């Protein structure tokens, strides 16, 4: 793997920043691709790349995620409904992916959620 020309990348980042008329910078896909490729170079991890090019960690993370082709994990809402088939009130958690947890008492759920703090 050839040695990265970090100065050339830095100039490209600054050129694209300077060309931005609005407050938010929109980097070209080619520049993003080159920056993501730099992370794969020996001795150039994400933190070193973001510091050297004055980029945010979140931007580089997003670009790497896009380049991998994998969708960004997202939080999904959970609906808690009481299980009406039991004489004692128990909860049933149903998740959007079809998973189901049943038989929880309200106190059990409170204890579980309290442990996430």
N, C-alpha and C positions, 0 to 999 in steps of 0.2 A: 504494500500500500504506500503510495507516495506521500511525502510530507505535505500537510495542509498549508495553504497560504492564508494564514489567519488575517494578515493585513489586507489582502485583497477582499476577503469576506467582510471585514470591518468597514472598508470603504464602500462596498455595495450596500451594506445595511444603512450607513449614514446617507448615501446618495438617495436611497428610497425613502428614508425618513424626511430628508430635506424637500423632496418632490411632493410630499403630502400637503395638501392645502387645508384639509380639515384637521381636527384634533386627533383622530384615530388613524394610525399608520396601517396601510394594507400592503404587506410585502408580496412580491411576486411569487408564483408557485416555484419558479426555478431557484430563487434564493432560498426559499424554505427547504426545498429538496437538498440543496447543497449544505445547508446548516444541519439538517437531520443526518446527512451522510457523515458529517464531521464527528458526530457523537459516536459513530461506529469505529472511528480511527483510534488506534492505541494511544493512551494518555489523554484522550479528549472525552471526558464524561459530560453529562448534562450540565452539571454545576459549572465546570470550567468553561464550557461553550457559552452559557448565558452570561457569565461574568466578562469574558473576553469580548463579547459582541454587544454588551449592554442590553440584553433581552430579558424578558420576564421568564421565570421558570414555567409559569402556566402556559405561555405561548409556545414554548418549545415542547412541552408535554402534549399539547393539543396537536401540533404539527407532527410529532412522532406517532401519535394515535391515528391521525388521518393517513399517514404514510403506511402504517401497518395494515390498513384496511379493516381493522376490527372496530366495531361500534363502541362508542364511549358508554361505560356502564351508567345506568340511570336509576335513580330511586323510583320506586313505584308505590302508590298508595296501598294501604292495607285496610280492609274493612273488617271490623270486629263485630260479630253478631252473636247474640245468645243462642245456645242450642235449646230449642223448645221441646225436644224429645225426652229430656231428663227431668226428673222431679226436682232435683237440686240444680240451681242455676249454674251452668257451666258455659264456658266460652268456646267458640269455634273461630279460628283465624283462617281466612281464605285468602290466598295470594293470587295475583294475576296469572302466574304460571301454572295454576291448578293445584299447587301444594296446599294441604289442609292440615291444621293442628287443632285437635278437638280435645275436650275434657278438661280444659283449664278453668280453675276457679279464678274469680276476680283477684283474690289475694295472691295467687300464683303469678298472674300477669303483672301485678304491681311490683312483686318481688323481682321478677325478671327485668322489668324496665328500670327499676331502681338500681340494678347492678350494672347498667350501662353508663352511669354517670362518670 
